[in-house]
Each structure stands twice: as C-alpha cells, then as structure tokens.
Amino acid sequence: MTIRVVLPGFGNVGRNFCRLLEKRDSLDASGRKILLVGVATRERGSLWSDEGIPLGKLLEAERQTRRVDAVSLPGCKKGIPALDMIREGNYDILAECTSGNLKAMEFEPGFSHMRAALEKRKPVVTSNKAAVALKFWEIDELSRSMETPWHYDGTVVVGAPFLDYARTCLVDAKMRAFEGTLSSTCNYVLDSLIEGASLDQALMDAQRSGMAESDPRLDVEGWDTAAKLMIVAQALFDLPCPDLGSFPVKGIRGLTRAMLSEARQKGGKIRLMARVSCSPEGAELSVGPELLPPTHPLSLLFGPTNGAVILTESLSEICLSGTGNSPRQAAFALLQDIRKIVRMEKR
Amino acid sequence: MTIRVVLPGFGNVGRNFCRLLEKRDSLDASGRKILLVGVATRERGSLWSDEGIPLGKLLEAERQTRRVDAVSLPGCKKGIPALDMIREGNYDILAECTSGNLKAMEFEPGFSHMRAALEKRKPVVTSNKAAVALKFWEIDELSRSMETPWHYDGTVVVGAPFLDYARTCLVDAKMRAFEGTLSSTCNYVLDSLIEGASLDQALMDAQRSGMAESDPRLDVEGWDTAAKLMIVAQALFDLPCPDLGSFPVKGIRGLTRAMLSEARQKGGKIRLMARVSCSPEGAELSVGPELLPPTHPLSLLFGPTNGAVILTESLSEICLSGTGNSPRQAAFALLQDIRKIVRMEKR
C-alpha cells in the first residue's frame, strides 16, 4: 500500500521532507510507503508522475538547476499549476510547504491549496505558518465539515513535538498561560551578537544553515514569532484569530552587544519572547525582547534551541524544549503528521 | 452515566485522588461522573457502598480516626478485603494506589489486585511503582490478552505528563537514551542540605509535605528512583524487566553539605540521576548521584521539581520538566488515565 503525496513548495522544509522520505523504506511498521506524485513551485516549475517521482533525481536536479522540472522521467507531466494538481490529481495527502508573509497578511497560495484539498476530502499537513496563523479557524471548520483531518505541527517548536503534546496531554490540566522562544533565527542571532558578529553577518549565517526565513527581516522584526504565537493562541487557547495590530510585535533590531553582554554577566539572557495569558477579563498576546533571569527555565537554552513554558491550573508549570530547530525537524513533523493520519484511517 | 471506581490504598495519592474527585462535578465535557464505590486498606479498614461513598465524609473520618470505615453510611458494607471487592464487586475501573517496595521485591498486594481486575476485563489505573516496575510485562500481556486497558502515568514524573508524551509523540523519533531526576524527595533533600538542614530534618519535612515514601530510606537509597527507571526502561525502551542487582543503584546518603556547596559555587548541581542508554551492544541502566554542569538542562530545576531528557535519533535532545512533584499531581495523573479509558470506550 502506498500513500500518494502532493508537495507544493520546495524550499528548505520541502527539500528536507524529500530527503527524509528518501532515507526511509516505509512510513512505519505497517510497511506503507510514501510516493511523491507531484511537486509544484511558483517560479521553479512543477512535476507530476503517476508512478512517483524519484527523490534522489529530484533533489539532485533542483540542486544543479534550481528547477524541480529539470528531471528527465518517462511519462511525467510538467507545468501543471499546484492548484490544478490538488483539484484534479490522484493523490491521498497534501503536504503544503509554500510560505506566506504575516506582516503583509499574505496567506496565499497556501490557504487556497489547503482549502482545495479539504474540499476534495484529502487530508492536509502543512508547515505554512502565515496561512495557518491567519486562516486557522476557516481551515479548521472546513476540516470538520468535510470530516477530513488537517495537521500543522510543522509550524511551531519543531525541535520537540509540542502542539500535539499540549492538545493531547495538557488540555485537561487547564492551560492558563504560555511563554516561549519561538524563533531559532532570533536565538541564534542574539547569541552571535554577543560573540561579536554583526546583525547582517549573523543573519547570513542563519540563512545559509536554512533556519532563517527567505526574507530574514520577518524573523528579526518579530513577525515569524508572531505567526507562531497566533497559532498557539488559536490551537491551544481556543481564541478567535487575533487581529494584527491588536497586540505588540517588537523585534530584536534595537538590541546591542553591550545590552546582551550585560544581561549575560548577570547570569541571565535576552530572548525574543512570545506570550499568551488568559484571565477572566480576556486573553493578552505579546511579542518582544525580554531579560530572562538565570532562574528562568528558558534562560538555559543555547543557540537556535527553542522552548515553551505552559502554566496550567492542575499541574502548575510545564517546560518543554528540544535541541535545535531546523528545517529537517519541521520536515520530521510533517512526516509525523502523515503518520497520525494513516493511523487514524486504520482504525 | 457514572463510572464506578474501586480504590485499594488510601495513602497520600489515594487521599489526593478523593480530594480531586470531590472538587469536580464531572470527569469531562461529556458530563460523566466518577462514583467511588469501594475503598480498602490493609490495616485501616474497608468500605463499600453501591450508591457511592460521600468523599467529604470519607476524608474527614479518615483524618480524625485514621480509618476508612469510620463513616456512618446506611447500606454500606465494612470489612470486605480489597481482592474480594475487585473479584466480586460491581464497578468499572480499578484505581490501584497501594504501595510496594522495590528493594524487598515486594509487588503485592498491588499486582494481585491489578491481575484480578484485568481478568474480569476491568480497566486499571495505578500509581504503584514497585508493582509496575517488577511486573510490567506480566500486567501488559494480561491487558492485551483480555483486551482491557491499563495505565500507569501516575508512577513517573507526575509534574508533567511524561510517559504518555514519550509513547505518543516521540516513539517515531527513535529514542536512544534517557536521563532524569525522578525523586522529588531527593531533589528536596539535596537542596535542604545546602541550606544547612540535616538529612533527618530534611526527610521529616519531605514526609510531612507528603512527597516522601512512607519509608523514606527507599528514596534516599535510590530505590524509588530505580523503580521509576525500570518503568521507563520497559515502557519506553521495550526492554525486558531488568534484574535488581544487574545495574548500579546508589543513593544520596554519602553526600555532604561541603560537596553540594562546592558544586553550586561552580554553577552546577548534584542530583540523583537515572539513566538508560541503548547501543547495538545492549541497554545500560544506572541510578546514582552526578555533578550536573551549569549547561545541563536539568541543573536549573529547583526544589522537588523533576525533569527528563530524552535523546532521539530524529529530533536530537528533548527536555521536559514540570514544577513540583506532589501526590496531588500523581492523583491528577490517575484522573487523566481514567479520562483516556473513558474516551477510548466512547469511540
């Protein structure tokens, strides 16, 4: 039995997803295999093969030419737009890996892709933060009405499976507040500034390693963190979609090496923090740099590592962190989400 | 709809379980209520009521007289042994809260209670560490063959739901090693020694707060930690039951205030660590005090708080901790395990 996957978006996460698939013979103990039948990009071509696209060839062709359609493959089709693949193709699961832009309120083409798949009752997994942040409830309602699952664990704290944990293990403990460092790029940049690097240098390094957004200003200005925070607020705290502008979003641009060093000398650390807190009066969100005291559980995290602290009513404070926060881990989250879908189907 | 529960064992966890039930109108949004129909102790009497035991009365009577049968209740039965209740009573779930003793290889009466319930196809939840550590696979096989669930999340790292997290979210990431501080009593005692308390003083405080075992030597000598480690090894790493004596179990008795202070001055911390590591040659377990460097994620935990670090193949290192580690949290874990059973039944 194979699971036929369509993949719009071939950036860092999409490529790493293909690398993960290449290494694995099968999805799990059931022996089911994932077959990539379609890949589509906005400006680098598209490729469809009913028999499956050979992953090694695809990765190599894209590496050499930057195009996904530079693969010579008998019987394949080139140039089909993503939306047509999703609407008319023969596939089982959509893996939506395009990117959006929260600051510009840009949730397309990701949102249309997901909607088109769910309307055909095709399950969706995604790493598209802006589309999930801005269209969470619309996608969720469509998923319910079509009785078709969608998962988005590839969007937040991918170094440690987090959203799933909170949803399945913490909901009954009654979550009251959340705080987290959610941008690996910001963590990395802040640590590099202390070591004497310039902001531009640090950002270039972060981009080279694949962790930064294609436009790294989104990281530095706090928009990437804000997108993740909006997902947490909707998915875990059941809040309506927060309006952009209704909560503070500050970045790390104004921080100097002197400020960061002073914090470190006192044993603490400056981090870009994302917060949700709930009270009877309502919920408050914020994104901004904060000085964490040495006793704060997130002050111990180094380099790109992200972490989250959840305050619950029944179990007090729970802290979760995972080393690193790479596109490979986001790709692993997509694969985990596909496993969840396959397991639910087997029941 | 009510869920009828039998509770053998009325120590710290059992009492806190009743307090939690007393506060809640219903188990969850489904509106189902938990009815305590039987409570049994080894030396403090037993009580059965088909209509349910009033929790406030039970807690108050036990507080005043130390006996659970000192409740005046029309139509109740007194003096029925736990095993007879489990074999012949009309109930839905067994909440096994007696205690055992790993050092003495004492897994009774807990093991017989769980076996009797599963043989009647009655689901089991338990906080009995010694019985689960020593009889894990026997209980697990019986549970499978009778197609009846058992859960034991009240045994390890109760401050943060941990076993369930590892089983559901981390299994596919391939766990390779585990390290954790698993004894809240040891954490608390080590921190108290630094502050100048004597071992006996610190232990008495820990007992008064309800976190220490009834025989606190089991904590101090590492046996409580060893029991939890054996559960982790079997439940998460699929290892056969480790023989006592096949792995080192060292306690914290030899540690002096000077040693602990020296570690703290260097920014680190001494903690009683439990470890599992897997290699192609096999798995190794150990329990013993270790000096954690200031960069170790568990070195930041204060007071009784426990934490665990899991090394995985696909996601590198994941760290989870929850503030505190109290009998109330163990009781909450039992309640969560009951919820899991009820949810699975509804499907």
Interface residues (C-beta under 8 A of the other chain):
Chain A: D28 G159 A160 P161 D164 Y165 T168 C169 L170 D172 A173 T295 P297 S299 L300 F302 G307 S314 L315 S316 E317 I318 C319 L320 S321 G322 T323 G324 Q329 F332 L335 Q336 R339 R347
Chain B: D28 G159 A160 P161 D164 Y165 T168 C169 L170 D172 A173 T295 P297 S299 L300 F302 G307 S314 L315 S316 E317 I318 C319 L320 S321 G322 T323 G324 Q329 F332 L335 Q336 R339 R347
